[in-house]
Amino acid sequence: MSDLLSMSGISKRFGATQALDDVALTVPAGRVLALIGENGAGKSTLMKIISGAHAPDSGTMLLGNTPYAPDGPHEARLAGVSMIYQELNLARDLSVEDNIMLGQECRRFGRAGFAVLDRKAQREKVQAALRLLGHPDLRPETPVGELSIAVQQLVEIARALVADSKVIVFDEPTSSLTKQDVENLFTVIRKLREKGLGIVYISHFLEEIRQVCDCYAVLRDGRSVGRGDLAGATDSQIVSLMVGRNVADLFPTVPHSPGEVLLKIDHLSGERSPQGVTLEIRRGEILGLSGLIGAGRTELARCLFGLDPVANGTVTVGNIIPAATTSARIAAGLGLVSEDRKTEGLAQTRSIADNMTYSRLRPYTRFGWLDLNRRREEVIRWMSRLQVKAASPEQTIGELSGGNQQKVAIARVLHQQADILLLDEPTRGIDVGTKSEIYRLMGELAAEGKAIIFISSYLTELMAVCDRIGVMSRGQLREVRAAADWTEEAIMSVAVTT
């Protein structure tokens, strides 16, 4: 079996940080390669080198038998290498056809000798690609902004097919997809594999990797530490390669016992969602919320935290009904970790210290002045507890890996002394090692008497970590049971209830 892309001796340094060190990687034809590693392992840097966004400091790349050193993403695409990013790279106001053909338009010479756009030839290429992807019904003239995330992703893939790509890289492609959309995506990837393309698939979900991938390569601390066929490797072996140690329990539990009721939700409704939710949460309890995307889980958290207006119902913390403003809810002891840490949960251009303390600056202020040294000491303490890997508290949050950013987001609500933690998809897009740390932290917080509402689309973690699980559908809380009384099939059955 031939290798479509091979890399050897790839190294890349950014200032004092050695992002990649002598990395080797091969992408075989007609196979799906899982690229696995913790956040900060070097996967993103390696993919940027493959896509032409970065040039390596040393090392060589071959595309087939031809030296490959693209001078930018456009040149990489012309050579036959395409990236499908987690955050899609589309022009929302342009049509499906224009997005697919952008930068590779079909042209013909008109009567006056000038090159003009050949819409007919373009449309034929676009429709052929959409047929291959199983969506011949998708209208090429439809504005991309009107499509769902899953269909937008298909537009990205169609763009790669029209470009006659030999290698396609999927970077966390399922993070915003429903279960059905994920199955559809896997069907598309299998079709691309059957065509003889080389596929690189990046994901933190080992279950997904086993469903769609044939072989794997593991990066750790910027180095190649293992590769092989998935059929011959256990999950424990792969995780051990990722984290550099044996991981006996991916879902560590810390003993905790529910106490008195801390949060009461009585017939709570928002302007659109949720609708009439009634629920009690106790100290020392981890309550999971499941449901399909759009079921109202995030909207419930936002109403509880005062970010979205409440139409009806009450929220009681202890014996107090706080005002429906975010500041009042913070003062009452609620803290929210948003599912969208990039644009809402964290200020990407500000420091770790700023992000961690903005919601509670009072301990460091005196007569209008901010005591930076005292604040720095406290931030370092929280960074140590949550094992945040960073150069200093002054480092910009956007420079951290996704897992370390998430730890800072959690540290913020702990620093503000929240008793009720609203964690909305806190493990999305982070590696299994960091997930394990977050699960352990949740157990420790519950043991300290915190109440936790844990929103997740990953049923395995809900059933492993939570004491009770509630399932939402169409804005309503359909059913709440002890976690031990649920099966994944039962959760999905309630979630699709109309």
Summary of the structure (lengths in Angstrom):
residues: 498
radius of gyration: 24.5
end to end distance: 48.9
largest distance: 82.6
contacts: 1614
relative contact order: 0.11
helix: 37%
strand: 27%
